[in-house]
Amino acid sequence: MKKLLNTVYVNTPDRYLSLDGENIVISQDGTEIGRVPLHNIERVMTFGHGGASPALMGKCARNGIDLVFMSRSGHFIARVEGEVRGNVLLRRQQYRFADNEERSLDIAKNIISAKLFNSRWVIERMIRDHGARIDTELFGQRSRFLQNSVSQARNCTDMESLRGIEGEAASVYFSVFNDMILQQKDDFSFKVRNKRPPLDNVNALLSFAYSLASGMCASALESAGLDPYVGFMHTDRPGRRSLALDLVEEFRSVLCDRFVLTLINKRLVSSGDFMKREDGAVLLTEEGRKSFFSAWQKRLNEELKHPFIEEKVEWGMLPYVQAMLLARYIRGDLDCYPPFMWK
């Protein structure tokens, strides 16, 4: 089993990254301010426009270390990529699956069924853990709706109907998201999901978490030999990592949403960790991103028992496990793709 190694987050926009032997050197205005050994690093994520040296980019590409450039708001810009390591026979089979409506629908139904199942159990956990502080009858109604949506998704006969079921279920799920925010209600309230750009503190956190999780899924798919740009539910679009967007659906509620709620309810972030631009976009400040990354890395290191492989894995390894299971299905080693279903 692949092991979860460290991720280096370079949060300050004007930091420049270079290579010295087997170390990443972090500089500001030409002055070295830190260095990190490469031997136990699997990913470097830099936020802003400081840049990196060609020598470091080449070293990361050769060693299979992700070097990812993100905007300050957490949107993916680019990733250094070396020689493609994917098995050509596996990728050719993936493309055949993607061109086959029935095959694509089978995979998409499993992914969306898991997404709705996981969303339901986020609600059920709220009823169990915080029943005295929420409207349990309302939450119970939403849970039953999502349970029914899981059955509908599994029995769906076309992709458009599946998208409709997923969209309606997401609306029902988010209708009680504000009720899951139990602390700091004056500064953190949720009315509707908005993005590109996020317009409030809660949506800024959600978008940031989703971007990080999508990047993890893209890296995991490549590690498994799959093409992250060719999906089954999300259609092909130049520059869009469609399969990564498919895979991340399984993790949105159980990894990202629950993490955001933890940040707010445990007061790990506050209103001072956000700034508002002239266009209305709300972004995390530099200090806000530091708090986010610290808690995010701790969450990724937590363990759970995977329901299919029945082994303990870190949360941060889940995209890799699912990517490997998807590759096994596409190769014909499994009868169907087993999505991640949390309870």
C-alpha positions in Angstrom: 0.0 0.0 0.0 1.3 3.4 -0.9 2.1 5.5 2.2 0.9 9.1 2.8 3.9 11.4 2.7 4.1 15.0 3.6 2.7 17.9 1.6 4.5 21.2 1.7 2.2 24.3 1.5 3.9 27.5 0.5 1.3 30.0 1.6 3.0 33.4 1.1 2.6 34.7 -2.5 6.2 36.1 -2.9 8.1 33.0 -1.9 10.4 31.5 -4.6 11.3 27.8 -4.6 14.6 26.4 -5.9 16.7 23.3 -5.6 19.9 22.7 -3.6 21.0 19.1 -3.7 18.1 17.1 -2.2 16.4 20.1 -0.6 13.8 22.6 -1.6 15.0 26.0 -0.8 12.4 28.7 0.0 13.5 32.3 -0.5 12.1 35.7 -0.3 13.7 38.7 -2.0 16.8 36.6 -2.7 17.2 35.6 1.0 16.9 32.0 2.0 14.3 31.6 4.8 13.9 27.8 4.9 14.6 24.5 3.3 12.8 21.1 3.3 14.3 17.7 2.4 12.8 16.1 -0.6 13.0 12.5 0.5 9.7 12.3 2.4 7.7 14.8 0.3 5.0 13.7 -2.2 3.5 17.1 -3.0 4.4 20.8 -3.0 1.5 23.3 -3.3 2.3 27.0 -3.7 -0.3 29.7 -3.6 0.5 32.9 -5.4 3.0 33.8 -8.1 6.5 33.5 -6.6 7.5 30.7 -8.9 10.0 27.9 -8.9 13.3 27.2 -10.6 13.5 24.9 -13.6 16.0 22.7 -11.7 13.4 22.1 -8.9 10.6 21.5 -11.5 12.8 18.9 -13.2 13.7 17.2 -10.0 10.1 17.0 -8.9 9.0 15.6 -12.3 11.7 12.9 -12.2 11.0 11.9 -8.6 7.2 11.8 -9.0 6.7 14.7 -6.6 3.7 16.9 -7.4 4.5 20.6 -7.8 1.2 22.4 -8.0 0.6 26.1 -8.6 -2.6 27.5 -7.2 -4.1 30.9 -7.1 -4.5 32.7 -3.7 -8.1 31.7 -3.7 -7.3 28.0 -4.2 -8.0 27.6 -7.9 -5.8 25.2 -9.8 -3.4 27.0 -12.2 -0.8 24.4 -13.3 1.1 21.3 -12.3 4.6 20.2 -13.2 4.4 16.8 -14.9 7.1 14.5 -16.0 6.9 11.5 -18.3 3.5 10.0 -18.3 3.6 6.9 -16.2 0.2 5.5 -17.1 -0.2 2.0 -18.6 -1.1 2.6 -22.3 -3.4 -0.5 -22.3 -5.3 0.7 -19.2 -5.7 4.2 -20.7 -7.0 2.8 -24.0 -9.5 0.8 -22.1 -10.5 3.9 -20.1 -11.1 5.8 -23.3 -13.3 2.9 -24.6 -15.3 3.0 -21.4 -15.7 6.8 -21.7 -17.0 6.5 -25.2 -19.5 3.8 -24.2 -22.7 5.3 -22.7 -23.7 2.2 -20.8 -20.2 1.8 -19.2 -20.0 5.4 -18.4 -23.4 5.4 -16.8 -22.6 2.4 -14.7 -19.6 4.1 -13.2 -21.4 7.4 -12.8 -24.3 5.8 -11.0 -22.0 4.2 -8.5 -20.1 7.4 -7.8 -23.3 9.5 -7.4 -25.0 6.8 -5.3 -22.0 7.0 -3.0 -22.1 10.8 -2.9 -25.7 10.8 -1.9 -25.2 8.0 0.6 -22.3 9.9 2.2 -24.3 13.1 2.3 -27.1 11.3 4.1 -24.8 10.0 6.7 -23.4 13.5 7.4 -27.0 14.4 8.2 -27.5 11.3 10.3 -24.3 12.0 12.3 -25.7 15.5 13.1 -28.9 13.9 14.4 -26.9 11.5 16.5 -24.3 13.9 17.8 -26.2 17.2 18.1 -29.9 16.2 18.3 -30.6 18.6 21.1 -29.3 21.6 19.0 -31.0 20.9 15.6 -34.5 20.3 14.3 -34.3 16.5 14.2 -37.6 16.2 12.4 -36.4 18.4 9.5 -33.1 16.6 9.4 -34.9 13.2 9.4 -37.0 14.3 6.4 -33.8 15.4 4.5 -32.2 12.1 5.4 -35.1 10.1 4.0 -35.1 12.1 0.9 -31.5 11.4 0.3 -32.0 7.7 1.0 -34.7 7.6 -1.7 -32.4 9.5 -4.0 -29.7 6.8 -3.6 -32.2 4.2 -4.8 -33.2 6.4 -7.7 -29.6 7.0 -8.7 -28.8 3.3 -8.7 -31.8 2.5 -10.9 -31.3 5.4 -13.3 -31.3 4.7 -17.0 -29.6 7.7 -18.6 -27.0 10.3 -17.6 -29.3 13.4 -17.8 -31.7 11.8 -15.3 -28.8 11.0 -13.0 -27.6 14.6 -13.2 -31.1 15.7 -12.3 -31.3 13.4 -9.3 -27.9 14.5 -8.1 -28.8 18.2 -8.5 -32.0 17.9 -6.6 -30.4 15.9 -3.8 -27.6 18.4 -3.5 -30.1 21.2 -3.1 -31.9 19.2 -0.3 -28.7 18.4 1.4 -27.5 22.1 1.4 -30.9 23.3 2.6 -29.9 22.2 6.1 -26.2 23.0 5.9 -26.6 26.3 7.7 -28.3 24.4 10.6 -25.1 22.3 10.9 -23.1 25.4 11.8 -23.4 25.5 15.5 -20.9 28.3 16.4 -20.0 31.8 15.2 -23.4 32.1 13.5 -23.0 35.9 13.0 -19.9 35.4 10.9 -20.6 32.1 9.3 -24.0 31.6 7.7 -24.9 29.6 4.6 -27.8 30.5 2.3 -26.8 28.9 -1.0 -23.8 27.3 -2.6 -22.0 29.9 -4.8 -18.6 29.6 -6.5 -16.4 31.3 -9.1 -16.2 33.4 -7.0 -17.4 32.4 -3.5 -19.4 35.2 -1.9 -19.3 34.5 1.8 -17.0 32.9 4.4 -18.6 29.5 4.3 -18.5 29.2 0.5 -14.9 30.4 0.5 -14.0 27.5 2.8 -16.0 24.9 0.8 -14.4 26.0 -2.5 -10.9 25.9 -1.0 -11.5 22.4 0.4 -13.0 21.1 -2.9 -10.0 22.5 -4.9 -7.5 20.7 -2.7 -9.5 17.4 -2.8 -9.8 17.6 -6.6 -6.1 18.0 -6.9 -5.6 15.0 -4.6 -7.9 13.0 -6.9 -6.1 14.0 -10.1 -2.7 13.0 -8.6 -4.2 9.7 -7.4 -5.6 8.9 -10.8 -2.3 9.4 -12.5 -0.6 7.3 -9.9 -3.0 4.5 -10.7 -2.2 4.9 -14.4 -5.5 6.6 -15.4 -6.0 9.8 -17.4 -7.6 12.4 -15.0 -8.8 14.4 -18.0 -11.2 11.8 -19.4 -14.2 11.3 -17.2 -17.5 9.4 -17.2 -20.0 11.8 -15.9 -18.2 15.1 -16.4 -17.7 15.5 -20.1 -14.5 16.3 -21.9 -13.4 19.9 -21.9 -10.0 21.3 -22.8 -8.0 21.8 -19.5 -10.7 20.2 -17.3 -9.7 17.2 -15.2 -13.1 15.5 -15.7 -12.3 12.2 -14.1 -10.9 13.9 -11.0 -14.1 15.9 -10.8 -16.0 12.6 -11.0 -14.0 11.0 -8.3 -14.1 13.9 -5.9 -17.9 13.7 -5.7 -17.5 10.7 -3.3 -15.5 12.9 -0.9 -17.2 16.2 -1.0 -19.5 15.7 2.0 -17.6 13.3 4.2 -14.1 14.9 3.8 -14.6 18.5 2.7 -18.0 19.5 4.2 -17.4 17.9 7.5 -13.9 19.5 7.7 -15.3 22.9 7.0 -18.0 22.4 9.7 -15.2 21.4 12.1 -13.2 24.5 11.3 -16.2 26.7 12.1 -17.7 24.8 15.1 -14.4 24.3 16.8 -13.4 28.0 16.2 -10.3 27.1 14.3 -11.1 30.0 11.9 -12.7 33.3 12.6 -14.1 36.2 10.6 -10.6 37.8 10.7 -9.3 35.0 8.5 -11.2 36.3 5.4 -11.0 39.3 3.1 -13.5 40.6 0.5 -12.4 41.9 -2.9 -14.0 44.7 -4.8 -15.9 42.2 -7.1 -17.5 40.6 -4.0 -15.3 37.5 -3.9 -14.4 36.3 -0.4 -11.0 34.7 0.1 -9.0 33.3 2.9 -6.2 35.6 4.1 -2.6 34.3 4.5 -3.2 33.6 8.2 -6.5 32.0 7.4 -4.8 29.6 4.9 -2.2 28.7 7.6 -5.0 27.7 10.0 -6.7 25.8 7.2 -3.6 23.9 6.1 -2.7 23.0 9.7 -6.1 21.4 10.4 -6.3 19.9 6.9 -3.1 18.0 7.2 -4.2 16.6 10.6 -7.5 15.5 9.1 -5.7 13.7 6.2 -3.5 11.8 8.7 -6.5 10.5 10.6 -7.3 6.8 10.0 -10.5 4.9 9.2 -11.3 1.4 8.1 -12.0 1.3 4.4 -15.4 -0.5 3.9 -14.3 -2.4 0.8 -10.6 -3.4 1.2 -11.2 -3.7 5.0 -7.9 -2.1 5.9 -7.1 1.0 7.9 -6.1 3.9 5.7 -5.5 7.6 6.2 -8.2 9.9 4.9 -5.5 11.4 2.7 -5.1 8.0 1.0 -8.7 7.5 0.1 -8.5 9.1 -3.4 -5.5 6.8 -4.1 -7.4 3.7 -2.9 -10.5 4.6 -5.0 -8.3 5.4 -8.1 -6.7 1.9 -7.8 -10.1 0.2 -7.4 -11.4 2.1 -10.5 -8.3 1.0 -12.5 -8.9 -2.6 -11.4 -12.5 -2.4 -12.6 -11.5 -0.9 -15.9 -8.8 -3.7 -16.4 -11.5 -6.3 -15.7 -10.2 -7.4 -12.3 -13.5 -6.4 -10.5 -17.1 -6.9 -11.6 -18.0 -3.3 -10.8 -16.5 -0.2 -9.4 -16.9 -0.1 -5.6 -17.2 3.6 -4.6 -16.3 4.9 -1.1 -19.3 4.8 1.2 -18.8 6.2 4.7 -21.0 5.5 7.7 
